[in-house]
Every structure is written in structure tokens, then in C-alpha cells.
């Protein structure tokens, strides 16, 4: 009795059918070597799978590299010293993959393995700083660096309602307090603050020494939601949102 042939393949089944690593199939799809899914989300027809050249699919994969290595290469591309920026993190690589700028070849969704050639191409893009601002949210400490101020000043920015969390992440500090929920902020929103709030004496905020009360502490919070409309007018500008 003949075995019925499969008509639809997911990515694991397609890689198995061609006898190639799953990462190789993912890269072949992401690079356009094989057509995108044609039988539903994440599904390929038998015709597409059988038309793929296993040797070409296998040969196209170089690497992959881990998220940490990719992050280091993107940081190098930003140049030194990093003014108003923190280093690109492995988690940032996960956000870039989620935005479709890198193909996840394996590993966790948060810290994916990616293709070194694609990382190199992204590193060469002139708008890399703007892409990072658009797609990679920042924690409070990173946001303070992005704005070029002390953490205490950024805490005042949050108190004033000038920015609101765009999400959150849970971090397990293990013996130092257990799991903590850390808010994440849009880097675009943070970088645009001096533009959106031109009447603020930002020079005084930037120059405030350690231990000094924040110049923002005397200001009153804004009406809830007011700054979302202001930021909406500025977002989408070509190039980076703020200081590089």
C-alpha cells in the first residue's frame, strides 16, 4: 500500500523533506532563495518544497551567529564613543528580528540566531540609528542614556507624564530580589523630548551634577494623553529621532 504524499509543509517538515538544517530553510525563505509561504501562514505547498534545490539551500547558510555577536557588530557600526546611546544588546537583536529586519534562524525568539551577512548589511545602513530608535524599546536606565540625562532626571520625565511605558519585561534578579517587572519606553519618544518640549531648559538638565536635585522636579505633570498627540506629530521624521 503506497504512502500518501504530504501536500502542505511547515518549516520543520520542509527542512526535513530537503534534508537540510531548519536554519538553512529559514534563511532560504528570508533571503528569497525559495518563495514565501503559499499555503497559509508558515506553510508551503508540495510544489514549492520539491522545486527547492537542497544543495543551494544548504550552501546559502553561512553561520549563523548568536544574538550577542550580532549585537556587538551593530554596536561597532554605530561608532565610538556612543553619544547618547547604550550598546546594542542581544535583546535588541530579538526586537530587530521581530520587526522583520533580521531573519530568525534559530535560538529563542528573544535572543535569536541570525545570518552574519544580513547583520553586516544592516550595520551598513545609514539609518541604523533611526531603525534602532523605531524598533527597540529601552528600559529606564537606557532611556536616561538615550536622552543624555541622569536616571533621576528621567524618573522626573516619567512623573511628568512626558513619556509612558510602551511595554514591559520581567527580569529575574535571582538572589537580589527575584523577578521584577521593568517598564520599556519607545526610544523615538525619548529622543524627541527636547523637540516636543522646547521650552524646557534642557541645558540645565544635561548639566545637572550628580547629587543635585533635578531641574525638572519643580514642574507640574501634563494632562494625561496630551503628549501622545504632540509626539504623534513628530514621529516618522526621516533619519534619527534625536542625538546620535
C-alpha positions in Angstrom: 0.0 0.0 0.0 1.5 3.3 -1.1 2.0 6.0 1.5 0.0 9.2 0.9 2.3 12.1 0.0 2.2 15.3 2.0 0.7 18.3 0.2 1.5 21.0 2.7 4.7 21.5 4.8 5.5 23.7 7.7 9.1 24.9 8.1 10.3 21.9 10.0 8.7 19.5 7.6 10.1 21.3 4.6 13.6 21.2 6.0 13.2 17.5 6.7 11.9 16.9 3.2 15.0 18.5 1.7 17.3 17.1 4.4 18.7 20.5 5.3 19.0 22.2 8.7 16.0 24.2 9.8 18.1 27.3 9.9 19.0 26.8 6.3 15.3 26.6 5.3 14.5 29.8 7.3 17.4 31.7 5.6 16.3 30.4 2.2 12.9 31.8 2.8 14.1 35.1 4.4 16.6 35.7 1.6 14.2 34.9 -1.2 16.0 31.8 -2.3 12.7 30.0 -2.0 9.2 31.6 -2.3 7.3 32.8 0.7 4.7 30.6 2.3 2.0 29.9 -0.3 -0.3 27.5 1.5 -1.2 29.6 4.6 0.8 31.3 7.3 4.1 29.4 7.8 3.0 26.7 5.3 4.4 25.8 1.8 2.9 23.7 -0.9 4.5 20.4 -2.0 5.3 22.0 -5.4 7.3 24.8 -3.8 9.2 22.5 -1.5 10.0 20.0 -4.2 11.2 22.8 -6.5 13.7 23.9 -4.0 17.4 22.9 -4.6 18.6 21.3 -1.4 22.3 22.0 -2.2 21.6 25.6 -2.9 19.6 25.9 0.3 22.3 24.3 2.3 25.1 26.4 0.7 23.3 29.7 1.3 23.6 29.4 5.0 26.8 30.8 6.5 26.8 30.9 10.2 24.5 31.6 11.9 25.8 33.8 14.7 24.2 34.3 18.1 22.3 37.4 19.2 25.2 38.6 21.3 27.7 38.5 18.4 25.2 40.3 16.2 24.7 43.0 18.8 28.4 43.6 19.1 28.7 44.0 15.3 25.8 46.5 15.3 27.4 48.4 18.2 30.7 48.7 16.3 28.8 50.1 13.3 27.4 52.9 15.4 30.9 54.1 16.1 32.8 55.1 19.2 32.2 56.8 21.5 28.4 56.1 21.7 27.0 59.5 22.4 23.5 59.3 23.9 23.3 55.6 23.2 23.9 52.4 25.1 25.5 49.4 23.4 23.1 47.3 21.2 22.0 44.3 23.3 21.2 40.7 22.4 17.5 41.6 23.3 17.7 44.4 20.8 18.6 41.8 18.1 15.4 40.0 19.0 13.3 43.2 18.5 15.0 43.8 15.1 14.1 40.2 14.1 10.6 40.8 15.3 10.4 43.9 13.1 11.5 41.8 10.1 14.9 43.4 9.8 16.7 40.2 10.6 15.6 36.6 9.9 15.5 34.3 13.0 17.4 31.2 12.1 17.2 29.5 15.5 17.5 30.1 19.2 15.0 31.9 21.4 12.7 34.5 19.9 14.1 37.0 22.4 17.8 36.1 21.5 17.7 34.7 18.0 20.5 33.3 15.9 20.8 35.3 12.7 22.8 35.4 9.4 26.1 37.2 9.6 25.7 38.6 6.1 22.3 40.1 7.0 23.8 41.6 10.1 26.6 43.2 8.1 24.1 44.6 5.6 22.0 46.1 8.4 25.2 47.5 10.0 26.0 49.4 6.7 22.6 51.1 6.6 22.9 54.8 7.2 19.6 54.9 9.0 20.7 52.2 11.5 20.3 54.6 14.5 16.8 55.5 13.4 15.9 51.8 13.0 17.1 51.1 16.5 15.0 54.0 17.9 11.9 52.8 16.0 12.0 49.2 16.8 14.0 48.7 20.1 12.3 49.8 23.3 14.5 50.9 26.2 14.5 50.4 29.9 14.7 53.4 32.3 18.5 53.3 32.6 18.9 53.0 28.8 16.3 55.8 28.3 18.3 58.1 30.5 21.4 57.5 28.4 19.4 58.0 25.2 18.1 61.4 26.5 21.6 62.3 27.8 20.5 62.9 31.3 20.8 61.2 34.8 18.4 58.5 35.8 16.9 60.8 38.4 16.0 63.2 35.6 14.4 60.5 33.5 12.4 59.5 36.5 11.1 63.1 36.6 10.2 62.8 32.9 8.1 59.8 33.7 6.5 61.5 36.7 5.6 64.5 34.5 3.8 62.2 32.0 6.0 63.2 29.1 6.6 59.5 28.2 4.6 56.4 29.1 5.7 52.8 29.0 5.3 51.1 25.6 5.6 47.7 27.2 7.5 45.8 30.0 9.8 42.9 30.5 10.3 40.6 33.5 13.8 40.3 34.8 14.8 37.7 37.3 17.5 39.1 39.6 17.6 35.8 41.5 19.2 36.4 44.8 18.8 40.2 44.5 15.1 40.5 44.8 13.6 37.9 42.4 11.5 38.7 39.4 11.0 42.4 38.7 8.8 44.0 36.0 10.8 46.7 34.2 8.9 49.2 32.1 10.1 49.8 28.5 9.8 53.1 26.6 9.8 54.0 23.0 13.3 55.2 22.1 11.8 57.5 19.5 9.6 59.2 22.1 12.5 59.6 24.4 14.8 61.1 21.8 12.1 63.5 20.6 11.5 65.0 24.1 13.8 68.1 23.6 11.9 68.8 20.3 8.5 68.3 21.7 9.3 70.3 24.8 11.4 73.2 23.5 10.6 75.5 26.5 12.3 73.2 29.0 15.8 74.3 29.9 17.4 71.1 28.7 20.9 72.6 29.0 20.4 72.8 32.7 19.1 69.3 32.8 22.1 68.0 30.9 24.5 69.9 33.1 23.0 68.9 36.5 25.7 67.2 38.5 25.4 64.0 40.5 23.5 64.5 43.8 21.8 67.7 42.6 18.0 67.9 42.6 16.6 67.6 39.1 15.7 70.9 37.4 12.5 69.0 36.3 11.3 68.4 39.9 9.5 71.8 40.1 7.4 71.2 37.0 3.8 70.0 37.1 2.6 66.9 35.3 0.9 67.3 32.0 -2.7 66.4 31.2 -2.9 62.6 30.6 -2.6 61.8 26.9 -1.6 65.3 25.9 2.0 64.3 25.0 0.8 61.4 22.9 -0.7 63.9 20.4 2.4 66.0 20.5 4.8 63.1 19.8 2.5 61.8 17.1 3.2 65.0 15.1 7.0 64.4 15.2 7.3 60.6 14.8 8.0 59.4 11.4 10.6 62.1 10.5 13.3 60.8 8.2 16.5 59.9 9.9 17.2 59.5 13.5 14.7 60.9 16.0 17.3 62.6 18.2 21.0 63.0 19.1 23.3 60.2 17.8 
